[in-house]
Amino acid sequence: MFLISEGSFPGFQVPLPEAQDADLGINSVQSYQLTGSGHFSLDMKIGQNGIRNPELVLEKSLDREEQSVYELILTATDGGDPVRSGTIQIKVKVLDANDNAPIFTQSSYEVNIWENMPIGSSILQVSATDLDEGINGEVKYFLKKTTLSHFPMFAMNSTTGEITLTGNLDYEESSSYELEVQAKDGGGLSDRSKVIIFIGDLNDNAPVLAVTFATKAILESSPPGTVIAILNVRDQDAGVNGEIALCGTFSFPILGCSGVCYLFWCVVWFAWWVCRFWCWAWIFLFLVRCAFCPPLGVSVCFAWLYATFVCFSEMCF
């Protein structure tokens, strides 16, 4: 068997075995013929002793991935009458050269995961193929971190291409990650692909309520529409998890909302005839909760004295 690298250039020559003939002169070996493939031809070298030495000549470039073995027939013919000949099989094995880079099965990968995924969980497995053999076809995987913030979050198995979670996710800090992965073979050729990880939001943040304004007392002469408190409510969650519902224990209307910051105005709508002799104090309990089920909530309690000369206020959370 003859070994020729697929990286060999046309014109490359390999000496072939000589045919033996016990006859002498014209009855000895006079010519050789090669058949079996157009990739090879035959060249004849004449030695000082007049012996013909055949050589295999590469005519076309080889590609091991297309054909790794060639089986040729070498025929030697003498000059006698009748002409006699002999044949031998020539097997040529094409050695692999690192002429193929790894190729990812996808130019980009996308995956959706929840922000409460446990550390150590498998996120995604990428894959690349290399048509070369041996060390030239062995593919190793590497995670190319695009930002420093990605460094503690993900890890990649260099053999299997599996990406695992190594840090705690938080949708409110980052709703997605974009990573670059690299596949490299033993000869140094490589390919790159992109991995986009989308983080799903969970209802893991309760609304935060702040009282930006609250009157200490309500005069019995206060007209309907008087603002008695302004509450500022924020929820860091997104979508339905960030929608806020506000309810109270007394029938005062709640007005106004804007964006992710909700402003609630508690307004006096009672008629002017409600006086301190009928009710000397009002106590209100407001519950603020997100609309998603199960809801997370926070409450605030107000107490207002219904008089013109004595007042108190109390807030409890």
C-alpha positions as CSV (number, residue, x, y, z in Angstrom):
1,M,0.0,0.0,0.0
2,F,1.2,3.4,-0.9
3,L,0.5,6.5,1.3
4,I,-0.1,9.9,-0.3
5,S,-1.2,13.0,1.5
6,E,-4.3,14.7,0.2
7,G,-2.2,17.9,0.4
8,S,0.3,16.7,-2.2
9,F,0.5,18.8,-5.4
10,P,0.1,17.4,-8.9
11,G,3.4,16.1,-10.2
12,F,4.2,14.3,-6.9
13,Q,5.9,11.0,-7.7
14,V,6.1,7.6,-5.9
15,P,8.4,4.8,-7.1
16,L,6.6,1.6,-8.0
17,P,8.0,-2.0,-7.8
18,E,9.8,-3.3,-10.8
19,A,8.6,-6.4,-12.7
20,Q,11.0,-9.4,-12.8
21,D,11.5,-11.4,-16.0
22,A,14.0,-14.2,-16.3
23,D,14.3,-13.7,-20.1
24,L,16.9,-11.3,-21.5
25,G,17.0,-8.8,-24.2
26,I,13.8,-8.1,-26.1
27,N,12.1,-10.9,-24.2
28,S,12.5,-9.1,-20.9
29,V,10.2,-6.4,-19.6
30,Q,9.8,-3.6,-22.1
31,S,6.8,-1.5,-21.0
32,Y,4.3,-0.8,-18.1
33,Q,0.7,0.3,-18.2
34,L,-1.4,1.8,-15.4
35,T,-5.2,1.7,-15.2
36,G,-7.8,2.4,-12.6
37,S,-8.0,6.1,-12.0
38,G,-7.5,9.4,-13.9
39,H,-5.8,10.9,-10.8
40,F,-2.6,9.0,-11.5
41,S,-0.3,8.4,-14.5
42,L,2.8,6.4,-15.0
43,D,6.3,7.7,-15.7
44,M,9.3,5.6,-16.7
45,K,12.8,6.1,-15.5
46,I,15.6,4.4,-17.4
47,G,18.5,3.4,-15.2
48,Q,22.2,3.3,-16.2
49,N,21.8,-0.5,-16.7
50,G,18.9,0.1,-19.1
51,I,16.3,-1.2,-16.6
52,R,13.0,0.6,-16.7
53,N,11.8,1.8,-13.3
54,P,8.1,2.8,-13.2
55,E,6.9,5.7,-11.0
56,L,3.4,6.7,-10.0
57,V,2.7,10.4,-10.8
58,L,-0.1,12.4,-9.3
59,E,-2.1,14.1,-12.0
60,K,-5.0,15.7,-10.0
61,S,-5.3,17.0,-6.5
62,L,-6.7,14.5,-4.0
63,D,-9.5,14.9,-1.5
64,R,-9.7,12.2,1.2
65,E,-13.2,13.3,2.1
66,E,-14.3,12.4,-1.5
67,Q,-12.2,9.2,-1.9
68,S,-9.8,7.8,0.6
69,V,-8.5,4.7,-1.2
70,Y,-7.6,4.1,-4.9
71,E,-7.1,0.7,-6.4
72,L,-4.9,0.7,-9.5
73,I,-3.6,-2.1,-11.8
74,L,0.0,-2.0,-13.0
75,T,0.7,-4.2,-16.0
76,A,4.2,-5.1,-17.2
77,T,4.7,-6.4,-20.8
78,D,7.7,-8.0,-22.4
79,G,8.8,-7.8,-26.1
80,G,8.6,-11.5,-27.0
81,D,6.4,-13.3,-29.4
82,P,3.9,-14.1,-28.2
83,V,3.8,-11.1,-25.8
84,R,3.6,-12.1,-22.2
85,S,2.5,-9.8,-19.3
86,G,2.0,-9.7,-15.6
87,T,-0.2,-7.5,-13.4
88,I,-0.1,-6.3,-9.8
89,Q,-2.6,-4.4,-7.8
90,I,-1.5,-1.0,-6.5
91,K,-3.5,0.3,-3.6
92,V,-3.1,4.0,-2.7
93,K,-4.4,5.3,0.6
94,V,-5.0,9.1,0.8
95,L,-3.7,10.5,4.1
96,D,-5.8,13.2,5.7
97,A,-4.7,16.8,5.7
98,N,-6.4,19.4,7.8
99,D,-8.2,21.0,4.9
100,N,-11.6,21.1,6.5
101,A,-12.6,23.5,9.3
102,P,-15.3,22.6,11.8
103,I,-18.8,23.8,10.8
104,F,-21.6,24.5,13.4
105,T,-24.9,22.9,12.6
106,Q,-26.5,26.3,13.1
107,S,-25.2,29.8,12.5
108,S,-27.0,30.9,15.6
109,Y,-28.9,29.2,18.5
110,E,-31.7,30.6,20.6
111,V,-33.1,29.2,23.8
112,N,-35.7,30.4,26.4
113,I,-35.2,29.7,30.1
114,W,-36.8,31.0,33.4
115,E,-35.0,33.2,35.8
116,N,-35.4,30.7,38.6
117,M,-33.4,28.0,36.7
118,P,-31.1,26.2,39.3
119,I,-27.3,26.6,39.0
120,G,-25.8,23.6,37.2
121,S,-28.8,23.1,34.9
122,S,-28.1,22.4,31.2
123,I,-29.2,25.2,28.9
124,L,-28.2,24.2,25.4
125,Q,-25.9,21.8,23.5
126,V,-24.2,23.1,20.4
127,S,-22.6,20.8,17.8
128,A,-20.1,21.2,15.0
129,T,-18.8,18.6,12.4
130,D,-15.4,18.2,10.8
131,L,-14.9,16.0,7.8
132,D,-11.2,15.4,8.5
133,E,-10.1,12.3,10.4
134,G,-7.9,11.7,13.4
135,I,-6.7,14.7,15.3
136,N,-7.7,16.9,12.4
137,G,-11.3,15.9,12.9
138,E,-11.4,16.2,16.7
139,V,-13.5,19.2,17.7
140,K,-13.2,21.2,21.0
141,Y,-15.7,23.8,22.0
142,F,-15.0,27.1,23.7
143,L,-17.1,29.9,25.1
144,K,-16.1,33.3,24.0
145,K,-17.4,35.7,26.5
146,T,-18.6,38.9,24.9
147,T,-18.9,40.9,28.1
148,L,-17.4,40.6,31.6
149,S,-20.9,40.3,33.0
150,H,-21.3,36.9,31.3
151,F,-18.2,35.5,32.8
152,P,-19.7,34.0,36.0
153,M,-23.0,33.0,34.5
154,F,-22.3,30.2,32.0
155,A,-19.8,27.4,31.4
156,M,-19.2,25.2,28.4
157,N,-18.1,21.5,28.2
158,S,-15.2,21.6,25.7
159,T,-15.9,18.0,24.6
160,T,-19.7,17.8,24.3
161,G,-20.5,21.5,23.6
162,E,-23.0,21.6,26.4
163,I,-23.6,25.0,28.0
164,T,-24.6,25.0,31.7
165,L,-25.7,27.7,34.2
166,T,-23.1,28.7,36.8
167,G,-24.7,31.9,38.2
168,N,-28.0,33.2,39.5
169,L,-30.3,34.7,36.8
170,D,-32.4,37.8,37.4
171,Y,-34.7,39.1,34.7
172,E,-34.7,42.6,36.2
173,E,-30.8,42.7,35.8
174,S,-30.7,41.2,32.3
175,S,-33.5,39.8,30.2
176,S,-31.2,38.2,27.6
177,Y,-27.6,37.1,27.0
178,E,-25.7,36.9,23.8
179,L,-22.7,34.6,23.7
180,E,-20.2,33.6,21.1
181,V,-19.1,29.9,20.9
182,Q,-16.1,28.6,19.0
183,A,-15.4,25.1,17.6
184,K,-11.7,24.3,16.9
185,D,-10.1,21.1,15.5
186,G,-6.7,19.6,16.3
187,G,-5.1,21.4,13.4
188,G,-6.2,24.9,14.5
189,L,-9.0,25.5,12.1
190,S,-12.2,26.9,13.7
191,D,-15.7,28.1,13.3
192,R,-17.9,30.4,15.4
193,S,-21.6,30.7,16.2
194,K,-23.9,32.8,18.3
195,V,-26.0,31.7,21.2
196,I,-28.9,34.0,22.4
197,I,-30.4,33.1,25.8
198,F,-33.7,34.8,26.6
199,I,-34.7,35.0,30.3
200,G,-38.4,34.5,31.3
201,D,-39.7,36.8,34.0
202,L,-41.3,35.4,37.1
203,N,-43.3,37.1,39.8
204,D,-40.4,37.3,42.2
205,N,-40.7,41.0,43.2
206,A,-43.4,42.4,45.5
207,P,-44.7,45.9,44.8
208,V,-42.8,48.7,46.7
209,L,-45.1,51.3,48.1
210,A,-44.0,54.8,49.2
211,V,-46.2,57.5,50.6
212,T,-45.1,60.8,49.0
213,F,-47.9,62.8,50.5
214,A,-50.4,62.3,53.3
215,T,-52.5,64.9,55.1
216,K,-52.4,64.8,58.9
217,A,-56.1,65.7,59.3
218,I,-59.2,66.2,57.3
219,L,-61.4,69.2,57.9
220,E,-65.1,68.5,58.0
221,S,-65.5,71.3,55.6
222,S,-63.3,69.6,53.0
223,P,-65.1,69.6,49.7
224,P,-65.4,66.4,47.6
225,G,-62.3,65.9,45.4
226,T,-59.8,66.9,48.1
227,V,-56.6,65.0,47.8
228,I,-55.7,63.4,51.1
229,A,-52.8,61.1,50.1
230,I,-50.5,60.3,47.2
231,L,-49.0,56.8,47.1
232,N,-46.1,55.8,44.8
233,V,-46.0,52.1,43.9
234,R,-43.4,50.4,41.8
235,D,-43.0,46.7,40.8
236,Q,-39.7,45.6,39.1
237,D,-41.4,42.7,37.3
238,A,-42.4,43.0,33.7
239,G,-45.7,42.4,31.9
240,V,-48.6,41.1,33.9
241,N,-46.3,40.4,36.8
242,G,-45.7,44.2,37.1
243,E,-49.4,45.2,36.8
244,I,-50.6,46.6,40.1
245,A,-54.0,46.5,41.8
246,L,-54.9,48.8,44.7
247,C,-57.9,48.2,47.0
248,G,-59.0,49.9,50.2
249,T,-61.3,49.2,53.1
250,F,-63.3,52.4,52.7
251,S,-65.1,53.7,49.7
252,F,-62.7,56.5,48.8
253,P,-62.0,56.6,45.1
254,I,-58.4,55.9,43.8
255,L,-57.4,57.8,40.8
256,G,-54.5,58.0,38.4
257,C,-51.7,55.7,37.0
258,S,-48.8,56.2,34.7
259,G,-46.3,53.7,33.2
260,V,-44.4,51.5,35.7
261,C,-44.9,54.2,38.4
262,Y,-48.4,54.2,39.8
263,L,-49.6,57.3,41.6
264,F,-52.8,56.9,43.6
265,W,-54.8,59.8,44.9
266,C,-57.2,59.2,47.8
267,V,-59.9,61.7,47.4
268,V,-62.7,62.7,49.7
269,W,-66.1,62.2,48.0
270,F,-68.3,62.4,51.0
271,A,-70.9,65.1,51.1
272,W,-70.5,68.2,53.3
273,W,-73.0,67.0,55.8
274,V,-70.7,64.3,57.1
275,C,-69.6,65.8,60.4
276,R,-67.5,65.0,63.4
277,F,-70.5,64.1,65.5
278,W,-71.3,61.2,63.2
279,C,-67.8,59.8,63.0
280,W,-64.9,61.2,64.8
281,A,-62.1,59.3,63.0
282,W,-61.6,57.3,59.8
283,I,-59.2,54.4,59.5
284,F,-58.2,53.1,56.1
285,L,-56.3,50.0,55.1
286,F,-55.0,49.8,51.5
287,L,-53.7,46.6,50.0
288,V,-51.4,47.0,47.0
289,R,-50.8,43.8,45.0
290,C,-49.7,42.8,41.6
291,A,-52.4,41.4,39.3
292,F,-50.6,38.1,38.6
293,C,-51.6,35.0,40.5
294,P,-50.3,34.2,43.1
295,P,-50.1,37.9,43.9
296,L,-47.4,39.5,46.0
297,G,-48.6,42.5,48.0
298,V,-47.9,45.2,50.5
299,S,-50.3,47.2,52.6
300,V,-50.4,50.7,54.1
301,C,-52.7,51.8,56.9
302,F,-53.9,55.4,57.5
303,A,-55.8,56.9,60.4
304,W,-57.2,60.4,60.1
305,L,-59.0,62.4,62.8
306,Y,-62.1,64.0,61.5
307,A,-61.9,67.4,63.3
308,T,-60.6,70.8,62.9
309,F,-58.7,71.2,66.2
310,V,-57.1,67.8,67.0
311,C,-55.2,65.7,64.5
312,F,-53.0,62.6,64.4
313,S,-51.6,60.3,61.7
314,E,-50.3,56.8,61.7
315,M,-48.7,54.7,58.9
316,C,-48.0,51.0,59.3
317,F,-46.6,48.5,56.7
